[in-house]
Amino acid sequence: MPELVHGVRAVIVQIPYLLVMLGVLVAALFVMFDRWRRGSFVFGAALLVGALLRAFIPSSQAGLLQVRGKLFDVSVMATVGGVMLWLATSIDSLGTD
């Protein structure tokens, strides 16, 4: 029984990471179907969600969102996510979405 509990906990800990990766996958699908602005917007939003999750979830429950220290992880994801959102909203679409 303890092995089952350990296995379930190991899966639950990865849910925040899986949510962020789902956003990245949706962004990749948008880009694949020539919707690069929407894709870059979703990608930036997924990174910002990852930064928020990493900031507020304890390190023991962060799973694969934890790469370095909490400050580093949140700073990098928030910066890259913010830049992606800025790029997605500021660059002229030139006839594309």
Salt bridges, closest charged atoms under 4 A:
ASP73 OD2 - ARG54 NE 2.92
ASP97 OD2 - ARG35 NH1 3.34
ASP97 OD2 - ARG38 NH2 3.78
